[in-house]
């Protein structure tokens, strides 16, 4: 009955109890129907010790080392002993006892705050999840009655109490009452109001059997309720209007929600689940109800910001109204919004990087599913003001979010989003890889989509969510616009545009075809113009939203843009023209906070442009007799190396130093910086 997308693990007789726990944890942690982000926790009891998930650890990837070994006796003493009456003193005492119960405090691990809860349950394995289907009942106004109707006394209902000591004490008392009432030591499941599900068992098979029984029963109940127009009849903006608005709202929110220098990552969602809410006639009222669960508060903040566009307003007017709306939301809630719901359009989810923004999107989407189910079952039960404020100010949840998010990525490009054209291979690929290694999110855009996507996957395998591969034809304005639209949907905008895509057809002016000349000119000259035209729109909106923000357009030009190139006029001409464009763009776009510069590398001998065995420049120059007397590719290479005072070709690290210089330098625009080993010197 659980998600078909996640395959259940196999167990064999050689598996230890810890092996079984790891498999169970990864299974439930990988299924978004049970766990999203850092939510949920699991444990196993082995002798007098409890092994419970460490706070902030991901269940989906947890290993045995991710569990904290704890002595059970102190936990028992805590729940039966006296605790301070003052809430702050009580929580501090509760936390200290739990920390003191660790067997290996020197590891610096922090056990789940629900460790006492896990200790109390009288079975070897305990799985605490935030099941979407179960929370449709736990977040329903009639949740307790529904639980009795569907499960009689086989499921124990726990009314909402603050996590930590109160939840553990409430569960302890409820279990004692349950045992006296039923004669059974443990229910088949525990439903915690506005919180989640607990399943416990002595074997993995017990866990799966109990889970299937609960989920299957709820599914059957939901099938008997209407599922259309849960939030009222809905409407949605058309595709073209959606595109125009996403091009404006995402970049604006990146700047408006920024707390420090780095802009936010803002990802867009217009899935059917979200449209049912934002397009529904009751959507605004439902969204204003507040949070349903502690996880929603931790990852999405308590309240989403609701916004409605106006017909006929300009992008500039839209940005200013967004500014007012964000300011008003902050005054009302005391917090910047992490979720912005735009009527009839969709949801924008913000974070410091893509993965955190993606988590906000997933958690709020799950909350919408829960609201939909709860409404179908009778009505939504939002968390109360006192309960909400407890979670907002609870140090434990702040710690969990901080650990789950990690320490952030440092580097010269940290906090930046960069688009690199021609990034499927060669110079462009290495530029994108270096930017990612230095902390940037990177978009690898190329005619070769397969290559761009493959390169993006390789980057993401090291740092998830860091890269995106997209198709682009820099000579086609619509193709560029579509690529930037996908970037704005995914990241909300970008900070650096590296115009790297370029081609070269080396031949004498006496014999070169018009077709080849046009090809080189269209890619290197017209392509640069079109890319800047389309990219500058997003960058200008970000600057309007945050006037002290500066972005970069960096053209990868060539030393051939600084001096003529024999039998290579089409290429040199296009690159000379590119520098003219750079200087002109720099003068115009400075008012939008956009710096425009060119980098003019020397010969990049190791890349495919030069070294491709069929069409590389070495082969082209050999065929066209550009190097008199050269008999081999090696002869051509030596001739070109001899022209460089530093006796070598240009490398990616050489160019990256120039790129980072331009990104960091706030007082440089309209420049053409040679990186040629002294072969070309500015006059």
C-alpha positions in Angstrom: 0.0 0.0 0.0 3.0 2.3 0.3 4.4 4.2 -2.7 5.0 2.0 -5.7 8.0 4.2 -6.6 10.0 3.0 -3.7 10.8 -0.7 -3.6 10.7 -2.5 -0.3 14.1 -3.8 0.9 14.9 -7.4 1.3 15.8 -8.9 4.7 17.7 -12.1 5.4 18.8 -14.1 8.4 22.3 -12.5 8.5 20.9 -9.0 9.0 21.5 -7.6 12.5 18.8 -5.5 14.2 20.8 -2.5 13.2 21.0 -3.7 9.6 17.2 -4.0 9.6 16.8 -0.6 11.1 19.0 1.0 8.4 17.0 -0.7 5.7 13.6 0.3 7.2 14.8 3.9 7.7 16.1 4.3 4.2 12.9 2.8 2.8 10.5 5.1 4.6 12.9 8.0 4.3 13.0 7.7 0.5 9.2 7.7 0.2 7.8 11.3 0.1 4.4 9.9 1.1 6.0 9.3 4.5 9.0 11.5 4.9 10.0 14.8 3.3 13.3 16.6 4.1 14.5 15.9 7.7 11.2 14.9 9.0 10.5 11.6 10.9 12.7 9.5 13.1 13.3 5.8 13.7 14.9 3.6 16.4 15.7 0.1 17.5 16.1 -1.3 21.0 19.0 -3.6 21.6 19.4 -4.8 25.2 19.5 -1.9 27.6 20.3 0.6 24.8 18.2 2.6 22.4 19.6 3.5 19.0 17.7 6.5 17.7 18.2 8.8 14.6 20.4 11.7 15.1 18.8 15.1 14.8 19.1 16.6 11.4 20.1 13.3 9.8 18.4 12.2 6.6 16.5 8.9 6.9 16.8 8.3 3.1 20.6 8.0 3.3 21.2 7.1 6.9 23.9 4.6 7.9 24.4 2.8 11.3 26.7 5.7 12.3 23.7 8.1 12.0 22.0 6.6 15.0 22.8 7.8 18.5 23.4 5.0 21.1 21.6 5.9 24.4 21.2 4.3 27.8 17.5 3.6 28.4 17.4 3.9 32.2 17.9 7.7 32.3 15.1 8.1 29.8 12.8 6.2 32.0 13.8 8.2 35.0 13.1 11.4 33.1 9.5 10.5 32.3 8.7 9.3 35.8 10.6 11.9 37.8 10.0 15.5 38.7 10.6 18.3 36.1 10.6 22.1 36.4 7.2 23.8 36.0 8.7 26.7 34.0 8.5 25.8 30.3 12.0 27.0 29.5 13.6 25.4 32.5 11.6 22.2 31.7 12.8 22.0 28.1 16.4 22.7 29.1 16.2 20.0 31.7 14.6 17.6 29.2 17.3 18.3 26.7 20.1 17.9 29.2 18.9 14.5 30.4 18.7 13.3 26.9 22.2 14.5 26.1 23.5 12.9 29.2 22.0 9.5 28.2 24.3 9.3 25.2 26.7 6.4 25.4 29.3 8.2 23.2 29.0 11.9 23.9 32.4 12.5 22.4 30.9 11.9 18.9 29.0 15.2 19.2 25.7 13.7 18.0 22.4 15.1 19.1 19.6 12.5 19.4 16.1 13.0 18.1 14.1 15.0 20.6 11.6 12.2 20.4 14.1 9.7 22.0 11.9 9.3 25.1 8.9 8.5 22.9 10.9 5.8 21.2 12.0 4.4 24.5 8.4 4.2 25.8 7.0 2.1 22.9 7.1 -1.6 23.8 8.4 -3.0 20.6 11.9 -3.4 19.1 11.5 -1.1 16.1 9.8 2.3 16.0 9.0 4.2 12.8 7.8 7.8 13.3 6.8 9.3 10.0 4.7 12.3 8.7 2.5 10.2 6.4 0.6 12.4 4.0 -2.5 10.2 4.2 -2.4 9.8 7.9 -2.0 13.6 8.4 -5.2 14.1 6.4 -6.9 12.6 9.4 -4.6 14.1 12.1 -5.1 17.6 10.6 -8.8 17.1 10.2 -11.3 18.8 12.6 -12.9 15.4 13.1 -9.7 13.4 13.3 -10.3 11.7 16.6 -13.8 10.6 15.6 -12.6 9.4 12.2 -9.9 7.4 13.9 -12.4 5.7 16.1 -14.8 5.1 13.2 -12.1 3.6 10.9 -9.9 1.7 13.5 -11.9 1.3 16.7 -9.3 0.9 19.5 -6.6 -0.6 17.2 -5.2 2.9 16.7 -4.4 5.3 19.6 -5.2 9.0 19.1 -2.9 11.5 20.9 -4.2 15.1 21.0 -1.7 17.8 20.0 0.8 18.7 22.6 4.2 20.4 22.3 7.0 18.1 21.0 9.6 17.1 23.6 8.7 16.4 27.2 5.0 17.1 27.0 4.6 14.7 24.0 6.5 12.0 25.7 4.6 12.4 29.0 1.3 12.5 27.2 2.2 9.3 25.3 3.3 7.6 28.5 0.0 8.4 30.2 -2.1 7.4 27.1 -0.3 4.1 26.9 -1.0 3.2 30.5 -4.7 4.1 30.0 -4.8 2.1 26.7 -3.3 -0.9 28.4 -5.8 -0.8 31.3 -8.7 -0.3 28.9 -7.9 -2.9 26.2 -5.6 -5.4 28.0 -3.2 -5.0 25.1 0.3 -3.6 25.7 0.5 -1.7 22.3 -1.9 -0.4 19.7 -1.4 -1.1 16.0 -0.5 2.5 15.4 -0.5 5.9 17.0 -2.0 9.0 15.4 -0.6 12.3 16.8 -2.8 15.3 16.1 -1.3 17.8 13.7 1.9 15.8 13.8 2.1 12.3 12.3 2.2 8.5 12.6 4.0 6.0 14.8 4.2 2.4 13.9 6.1 -0.1 16.0 6.8 -3.8 15.8 9.3 -6.5 16.7 10.2 -7.3 13.1 10.2 -5.5 9.7 7.3 -7.6 8.7 5.3 -6.3 11.6 6.1 -2.7 10.5 5.0 -3.3 7.0 1.8 -5.1 7.9 0.7 -2.4 10.3 1.5 0.3 7.9 -0.4 -1.3 5.0 -3.4 -1.8 7.2 -3.5 1.9 8.2 -2.8 3.3 4.7 -5.2 1.0 3.0 -8.1 1.9 5.3 -7.6 5.6 4.8 -7.3 5.3 1.0 -10.7 3.4 1.0 -12.3 6.1 3.1 -11.0 8.9 0.8 -12.3 7.1 -2.3 -15.8 7.7 -1.0 -15.4 11.5 -0.8 -15.5 14.1 -3.6 -12.1 15.0 -4.9 -13.0 17.7 -7.5 -12.9 21.5 -6.6 -11.9 20.9 -3.0 -10.9 24.5 -2.7 -13.7 25.7 -5.0 -13.8 26.0 -8.7 -10.4 27.0 -10.0 -8.9 29.0 -12.9 -5.3 29.2 -14.2 -3.5 31.8 -16.2 -2.6 30.8 -19.8 0.8 29.6 -20.9 1.9 32.9 -22.3 0.8 35.0 -19.3 2.5 32.4 -17.0 5.7 32.8 -18.9 5.7 36.6 -18.7 4.9 36.6 -15.0 7.5 34.0 -14.1 10.1 36.0 -15.9 9.3 38.9 -13.6 8.2 37.5 -10.2 11.0 34.9 -9.7 13.8 37.4 -10.3 12.1 40.1 -8.2 11.6 37.7 -5.3 15.3 36.7 -5.4 16.2 40.3 -4.6 13.2 41.2 -2.3 13.7 38.2 -0.1 17.5 38.5 0.2 18.7 39.2 3.7 22.4 39.6 2.9 24.4 40.2 -0.3 23.5 36.8 -2.0 20.1 36.7 -3.6 17.7 33.8 -2.8 17.1 30.8 -5.0 13.4 30.9 -5.9 11.8 27.8 -7.5 8.4 27.9 -9.2 5.6 25.2 -9.1 2.4 25.3 -11.0 1.5 21.6 -10.6 -2.2 20.6 -10.4 -1.9 20.3 -6.6 -0.8 23.9 -6.3 -3.2 25.3 -8.9 -6.1 23.7 -7.1 -5.2 25.9 -4.2 -4.1 29.2 -5.8 -6.7 29.0 -8.5 -9.5 28.0 -6.2 -12.2 30.4 -5.1 -11.4 29.5 -1.4 -7.7 29.3 -1.9 -6.8 32.6 -0.2 -8.8 31.9 2.9 -7.4 28.4 3.2 -3.8 29.5 2.8 -4.3 32.2 5.5 -5.2 29.5 8.0 -1.6 28.9 8.9 0.5 25.8 9.4 -0.8 22.3 9.9 2.4 20.6 11.4 5.7 21.5 13.1 7.5 20.5 9.9 5.6 23.1 7.9 6.7 25.8 10.3 10.3 24.6 10.3 10.7 24.5 6.6 8.1 26.9 5.2 7.6 29.4 8.1 4.1 29.6 9.5 2.3 31.7 6.9 2.6 31.8 3.1 2.4 35.2 1.4 -0.6 35.6 -0.9 -0.3 37.9 -3.9 -2.5 38.8 -6.9 -1.3 40.3 -10.1 -3.1 43.1 -11.9 -4.1 43.2 -15.6 -2.0 45.7 -17.6 0.7 46.4 -15.1 4.2 46.7 -16.3 7.1 44.6 -14.9 8.4 47.6 -13.0 5.0 48.2 -11.4 4.7 44.5 -10.5 8.1 44.6 -8.8 7.1 47.6 -6.7 3.8 46.0 -5.6 5.7 42.8 -4.7 8.0 45.0 -2.6 5.0 46.4 -0.7 3.5 43.0 -0.3 6.7 41.5 1.1 7.1 44.4 3.5 3.5 44.1 4.7 3.9 40.3 5.2 7.0 40.9 7.3 5.2 43.4 9.5 2.3 41.1 10.0 4.2 37.9 10.7 7.6 39.1 11.8 9.2 37.0 9.1 10.2 37.0 5.5 8.0 34.6 3.5 9.5 31.3 2.3 6.3 30.6 0.2 4.7 33.1 -2.1 1.3 32.0 -3.6 0.2 33.9 -6.6 -3.4 33.7 -7.5 -4.2 31.6 -10.6 -0.4 31.3 -11.3 1.4 29.0 -8.8 3.8 28.9 -5.9 7.3 30.4 -5.5 9.4 28.7 -2.9 12.6 30.4 -1.6 15.8 29.1 0.0 19.5 29.9 0.3 20.2 27.3 -2.3 18.2 25.1 -4.7 17.9 22.1 -2.3 16.5 24.2 0.5 14.1 26.0 -1.9 13.2 22.5 -3.3 12.5 21.3 0.2 10.2 24.3 0.9 8.3 23.4 -2.3 8.0 19.8 -1.3 6.9 20.4 2.2 4.3 23.1 1.3 3.0 20.9 -1.6 2.5 18.1 0.9 0.7 20.5 3.2 -1.7 21.4 0.4 -2.3 17.7 -0.2 -3.0 17.3 3.6 -5.4 20.3 3.6 -7.2 18.9 0.6 -7.7 15.5 2.2 -8.7 17.0 5.6 -11.2 19.2 3.9 -12.7 16.2 2.1 -13.0 14.4 5.4 -14.8 17.3 7.1 -12.6 20.3 7.6 -9.0 21.5 8.2 -7.7 21.8 11.8 -4.9 24.4 11.7 -2.4 24.7 14.6 -3.3 27.2 17.2 -1.4 30.4 17.9 0.3 29.2 21.1 1.3 25.9 19.5 2.6 27.6 16.4 4.7 30.1 18.4 6.2 27.3 20.5 7.6 25.7 17.4 8.7 29.0 15.9 10.8 29.7 19.0 11.9 26.2 19.8 15.6 25.8 19.8 15.4 22.1 18.9 13.7 22.7 15.6 16.1 25.5 14.7 19.0 23.1 15.4 17.4 20.4 13.2 17.0 22.7 10.3 20.5 24.0 10.6 22.0 20.5 10.7 19.8 19.3 7.8 20.8 22.3 5.7 24.5 21.8 6.3 27.2 24.4 6.7 26.7 25.9 3.3 29.1 25.9 0.4 32.1 28.3 0.5 34.0 29.5 -2.6 34.6 32.4 -4.8 31.2 31.9 -6.6 29.2 30.9 -3.5 25.6 32.1 -3.6 25.8 32.8 -7.4 23.7 31.3 -10.2 25.6 31.2 -13.5 24.5 30.3 -17.1 27.3 29.1 -19.3 26.6 28.7 -23.0 28.5 26.1 -25.1 29.0 24.1 -21.8 28.5 20.5 -23.0 32.2 20.1 -23.6 35.6 21.8 -23.8 36.2 25.2 -22.4 32.5 25.9 -21.5 32.2 22.6 -19.6 35.4 23.3 -17.6 34.2 26.8 -16.8 30.9 25.4 -15.5 32.6 22.7 -13.5 34.9 25.2 -11.8 32.0 27.6 -11.0 30.2 24.7 -9.4 33.3 23.7 -7.4 33.5 27.3 -6.1 29.9 27.2 -4.8 27.8 28.4 -7.7 24.6 26.8 -9.2 25.3 26.4 -12.8 23.2 26.1 -16.0 25.0 24.2 -18.7 23.3 25.4 -21.9 24.3 23.9 -25.3 23.0 22.7 -28.6 24.2 19.3 -27.5 21.4 18.7 -24.9 22.6 15.1 -24.2 26.1 16.3 -23.3 24.8 19.2 -21.2 22.5 17.0 -19.2 25.2 14.4 -18.7 27.6 17.0 -17.4 24.9 18.4 -15.1 24.3 15.0 -13.7 28.0 14.5 -12.9 28.0 17.8 -11.0 24.8 16.9 -9.2 26.3 13.6 -8.1 28.8 15.5 -6.0 26.5 18.3 -4.9 22.7 17.6 -5.4 20.7 20.4 -7.0 23.8 22.3 -8.1 23.5 22.0 -11.9 20.9 22.1 -14.7 21.4 21.1 -18.4 19.4 22.9 -21.0 19.2 23.1 -24.8 20.1 26.5 -26.4 20.7 27.8 -29.9 22.3 31.2 -29.4 21.4 32.3 -32.9 17.7 31.8 -32.2 16.0 34.4 -29.9 13.1 32.1 -29.0 15.5 29.3 -28.0 17.4 31.7 -25.7 14.2 32.9 -24.2 13.0 29.4 -23.5 16.2 28.5 -21.8 16.1 31.5 -19.6 12.5 30.8 -18.8 13.5 27.3 -17.6 16.3 28.9 -15.5 13.8 31.4 -14.0 11.3 28.6 -13.2 14.1 26.5 -11.5 16.2 29.1 -9.7 14.3 32.3 -10.0 17.0 34.0 -12.0 20.7 34.1 -12.3 23.7 36.4 -11.4 26.3 35.6 -14.1 25.9 35.0 -17.8 29.0 33.5 -19.4 28.6 33.9 -23.2 31.0 31.2 -24.2 29.4 29.5 -27.2 31.5 30.1 -30.3 32.6 28.6 -33.6 35.5 28.9 -35.9 35.9 28.3 -39.6 39.5 29.1 -40.6 40.0 29.9 -44.3 41.3 32.5 -46.7 39.1 35.5 -47.5 39.8 34.5 -51.1 38.1 31.2 -50.8 35.8 31.1 -47.8 32.1 30.5 -48.6 29.4 33.0 -47.7 27.7 30.2 -45.8 30.7 29.6 -43.5 31.2 33.4 -43.0 27.5 33.8 -42.0 27.8 30.7 -39.7 30.7 32.2 -37.7 29.2 35.7 -37.6 25.8 34.4 -36.5 27.1 32.4 -33.6 29.9 34.6 -32.4 28.5 38.1 -33.0 24.7 37.9 -33.4 24.5 35.1 -30.8 26.2 37.3 -28.2 23.9 40.2 -29.0 20.8 38.0 -28.6 22.0 36.4 -25.4 22.7 39.8 -23.8 19.3 41.1 -25.0 17.4 38.2 -23.3 19.6 37.9 -20.2 19.6 41.6 -19.3 15.9 41.6 -18.7 16.2 39.1 -15.8 19.2 40.9 -14.4 17.6 44.3 -14.5 14.6 43.1 -12.5 16.8 41.7 -9.8 18.6 45.1 -9.6 15.3 46.9 -9.4 14.3 44.6 -6.5 17.7 45.1 -4.8 19.3 48.3 -6.0 22.8 47.6 -4.4 23.0 44.3 -6.3 25.3 44.0 -9.4 25.3 41.1 -11.9 27.8 40.1 -14.6 27.7 39.3 -18.3 31.0 37.9 -19.3 31.8 37.2 -23.0 34.5 34.6 -23.6 36.1 36.4 -26.6 39.6 35.7 -27.9 43.0 37.2 -28.5 41.7 37.3 -32.1 39.4 40.0 -30.9 42.4 42.2 -30.1 44.5 41.6 -33.2 43.8 40.3 -36.7 44.2 36.6 -37.5 45.7 35.5 -40.9 43.3 33.3 -42.9 40.8 33.5 -40.1 39.0 36.8 -40.9 35.5 35.6 -40.2 36.4 34.6 -36.7 38.6 37.6 -35.9 36.0 39.9 -37.3 33.2 38.4 -35.2 35.4 38.7 -32.1 36.4 42.3 -32.8 32.7 43.0 -33.2 32.0 41.3 -29.9 34.3 43.7 -28.0 32.4 46.6 -29.7 29.2 45.1 -28.4 30.7 44.6 -24.9 31.7 48.3 -24.7 28.3 49.5 -25.9 26.4 47.1 -23.7 28.4 48.2 -20.7 27.6 51.8 -21.2 23.9 51.1 -21.5 23.3 48.4 -18.9 25.2 50.0 -16.1 21.9 51.7 -15.1 20.5 48.2 -14.5 23.4 47.2 -12.3 24.9 44.9 -15.0 28.6 44.8 -15.6 29.6 43.7 -19.1 33.1 42.5 -19.8 35.0 40.3 -22.3 37.9 37.9 -21.5 40.3 37.3 -24.4 42.0 34.0 -23.9 45.0 32.9 -25.8 45.0 29.6 -27.6 43.3 26.8 -25.6 45.3 24.0 -27.1 44.0 21.1 -25.0 40.3 21.6 -25.8 38.3 20.1 -28.7 38.3 23.5 -30.6 42.0 23.0 -31.2 42.7 19.3 -30.7 39.7 17.6 -32.2 41.4 15.0 -34.6 39.0 15.8 -37.5 37.9 19.4 -37.3 40.1 20.9 -34.7 42.1 24.1 -35.5 45.3 22.2 -35.6 43.8 20.1 -38.4 42.2 23.1 -40.1 45.4 25.1 -40.0 47.4 22.1 -41.3 44.9 21.7 -44.2 44.9 25.4 -45.1 48.7 25.7 -44.9 48.4 28.4 -42.3 51.8 27.3 -40.9 54.2 27.2 -43.8 56.2 24.0 -43.9 54.1 22.2 -41.2 53.8 18.5 -42.0 52.0 17.3 -38.8 49.6 18.6 -36.2 52.5 18.6 -33.7 54.4 20.9 -36.1 51.4 23.3 -36.0 51.1 23.1 -32.2 54.8 23.9 -31.7 54.6 26.8 -34.1 51.8 28.3 -32.1 53.4 27.7 -28.7 56.5 29.5 -29.9 54.5 32.6 -30.4 53.6 32.8 -26.7 56.3 34.4 -24.5 55.3 32.0 -21.7 55.7 29.1 -24.2 52.4 27.4 -23.5 48.7 27.6 -24.3 46.0 29.1 -22.2 44.2 26.8 -19.7 40.9 26.9 -17.9 42.5 28.0 -14.5 44.0 31.0 -16.3 40.6 32.1 -17.6 38.8 31.3 -14.3 41.0 33.7 -12.4 39.9 36.4 -14.9 36.2 35.4 -14.5 36.4 35.6 -10.7 38.2 38.9 -10.9 35.4 40.4 -12.9 32.7 38.9 -10.6 34.4 40.3 -7.5 35.5 43.7 -9.0 32.7 46.2 -8.4 34.4 48.9 -10.4 35.1 47.3 -13.8 32.9 47.2 -16.9 33.3 47.5 -20.6 36.8 45.8 -20.5 38.5 43.3 -22.7 40.9 41.4 -20.5 43.7 39.5 -22.3 44.7 36.1 -20.9 47.4 35.3 -23.5 50.6 34.6 -21.7 52.0 37.8 -23.1 51.2 37.0 -26.7 48.9 40.0 -27.0 49.5 43.1 -24.9 47.1 46.0 -24.5 48.3 49.4 -25.8 
